[in-house]
């Protein structure tokens, strides 16, 4: 009789363990899980962090189309960067995985191109300067279709 509620308690603990790390991250950092799909959407388009906070981004391509047709990446640019110009330059940078080396100084963090059901991740320290830092997918046409967002540093 004493252990009658044990299965419920264990179930609650498992659910909490699965949910809490994605939402809160480590005590001094933040983990964000983003999915990308064949409909050209990021599941998260706004990320709020504190200055100097450690940020861990996990990107999972949940799509089913081949990488050479529907690959996804995640590129974080400096605040004030011309995002459209970066996306345009990326179109002709196929040999560089759609990350133009000529604009590498604009990139703060990145996750390389992922195929279907692949996961990539990056860890970085949020900039010390508050502001909006754009991120995007640079596979041809994806930025233009809306695969973009912002990292808001407070």
C-alpha positions as CSV (number, residue, x, y, z in Angstrom):
1,X,0.0,0.0,0.0
2,X,2.9,2.4,0.7
3,X,4.1,2.2,-2.9
4,X,0.7,2.6,-4.5
5,X,1.5,6.1,-5.8
6,X,5.0,5.3,-6.9
7,X,4.2,4.8,-10.6
8,X,2.4,8.1,-10.8
9,X,5.4,9.9,-9.1
10,X,7.9,8.2,-11.4
11,X,5.8,9.2,-14.5
12,X,5.6,12.8,-13.2
13,X,9.4,12.9,-12.7
14,X,10.1,11.5,-16.2
15,X,7.8,14.1,-17.8
16,X,9.4,16.9,-15.8
17,X,12.9,15.8,-16.7
18,X,11.9,15.8,-20.4
19,X,10.3,19.2,-20.4
20,X,12.4,21.3,-18.0
21,X,15.8,21.1,-19.7
22,X,14.4,22.4,-23.0
23,X,12.6,25.2,-21.4
24,X,15.1,26.4,-18.8
25,X,18.5,25.1,-19.6
26,X,21.4,25.0,-17.2
27,X,21.4,27.4,-14.3
28,X,23.9,29.7,-16.1
29,X,22.8,28.9,-19.6
30,X,19.9,28.5,-21.9
31,X,19.1,25.6,-24.2
32,X,16.7,26.2,-27.2
33,X,15.4,23.4,-29.3
34,X,14.3,24.4,-32.8
35,X,12.8,22.2,-35.5
36,X,12.9,23.0,-39.2
37,X,10.5,21.3,-41.7
38,X,9.7,20.8,-45.4
39,X,7.2,23.7,-45.1
40,X,10.1,26.2,-44.7
41,X,9.4,27.0,-41.0
42,X,11.5,27.3,-37.9
43,X,9.5,26.3,-34.8
44,X,11.2,29.1,-32.9
45,X,11.6,32.6,-34.4
46,X,12.4,34.7,-31.3
47,X,14.9,33.8,-28.6
48,X,15.4,36.0,-25.5
49,X,18.7,35.8,-23.6
50,X,20.8,37.8,-21.2
51,X,24.0,39.5,-22.0
52,X,26.9,37.1,-21.6
53,X,24.6,34.1,-21.1
54,X,25.7,30.7,-22.5
55,X,23.3,29.7,-25.2
56,X,23.0,26.2,-26.6
57,X,20.9,25.9,-29.8
58,X,19.8,22.5,-31.1
59,X,18.3,22.4,-34.6
60,X,16.5,19.3,-35.8
61,X,15.4,18.9,-39.4
62,X,12.1,17.0,-39.1
63,X,11.5,17.1,-42.8
64,X,11.7,14.2,-45.1
65,X,13.0,15.7,-48.4
66,X,16.6,15.1,-49.4
67,X,19.3,17.5,-48.1
68,X,20.2,18.8,-51.6
69,X,16.5,19.8,-52.1
70,X,15.5,20.9,-48.6
71,X,18.5,21.2,-46.3
72,X,18.3,23.5,-43.4
73,X,20.9,25.4,-41.4
74,X,20.9,28.1,-38.7
75,X,23.1,31.1,-39.0
76,X,23.3,33.9,-36.3
77,X,24.5,37.2,-37.6
78,X,25.8,40.3,-35.9
79,X,23.3,43.0,-35.0
80,X,22.9,45.5,-37.8
81,X,23.9,42.9,-40.5
82,X,22.2,43.1,-43.9
83,X,20.4,39.8,-43.6
84,X,19.0,39.9,-47.1
85,X,22.5,40.6,-48.6
86,X,23.9,37.7,-46.6
87,X,21.1,35.4,-47.8
88,X,21.6,36.5,-51.4
89,X,25.4,35.8,-51.2
90,X,24.7,32.4,-49.7
91,X,22.7,31.3,-52.8
92,X,25.9,31.2,-54.8
93,X,28.0,29.7,-52.0
94,X,26.9,26.1,-52.5
95,X,30.5,24.8,-52.3
96,X,30.7,26.5,-48.9
97,X,27.5,24.9,-47.6
98,X,25.6,28.2,-48.2
99,X,27.8,30.1,-45.8
100,X,29.8,32.6,-47.9
101,X,33.3,32.8,-46.6
102,X,33.5,36.4,-47.8
103,X,30.9,37.3,-45.1
104,X,32.2,35.1,-42.3
105,X,33.0,38.1,-40.2
106,X,29.2,38.7,-39.9
107,X,28.5,35.3,-38.4
108,X,28.4,34.9,-34.6
109,X,27.3,31.2,-34.5
110,X,26.1,28.6,-36.9
111,X,24.8,25.1,-37.4
112,X,25.8,23.5,-40.7
113,X,23.3,22.3,-43.3
114,X,21.2,19.3,-42.1
115,X,19.4,16.7,-44.1
116,X,16.2,15.0,-43.1
117,X,16.0,13.7,-39.5
118,X,19.5,15.1,-38.7
119,X,20.3,17.3,-35.7
120,X,23.0,19.9,-35.2
121,X,23.9,22.1,-32.4
122,X,26.0,25.1,-31.4
123,X,26.9,26.6,-28.1
124,X,28.0,30.3,-27.8
125,X,28.1,33.2,-25.4
126,X,25.4,35.9,-26.0
127,X,26.9,39.2,-27.0
128,X,27.5,41.8,-24.3
129,X,25.7,44.5,-26.4
130,X,21.9,44.4,-26.0
131,X,19.9,44.3,-29.2
132,X,18.4,42.2,-31.9
133,X,20.6,39.7,-33.7
134,X,19.1,38.1,-36.8
135,X,19.2,34.4,-37.6
136,X,18.2,32.6,-40.8
137,X,18.4,29.5,-42.9
138,X,20.6,30.2,-45.9
139,X,19.5,27.3,-48.2
140,X,18.4,29.0,-51.4
141,X,14.9,30.6,-51.1
142,X,14.4,29.7,-47.4
143,X,15.1,33.1,-46.0
144,X,12.8,34.7,-48.6
145,X,10.1,32.1,-47.6
146,X,10.3,33.2,-44.0
147,X,12.9,31.0,-42.3
148,X,14.3,33.7,-40.1
149,X,14.1,35.0,-36.6
150,X,15.9,37.1,-33.9
151,X,18.0,36.5,-30.9
152,X,17.1,39.3,-28.5
153,X,19.8,40.1,-26.0
154,X,18.6,42.0,-23.0
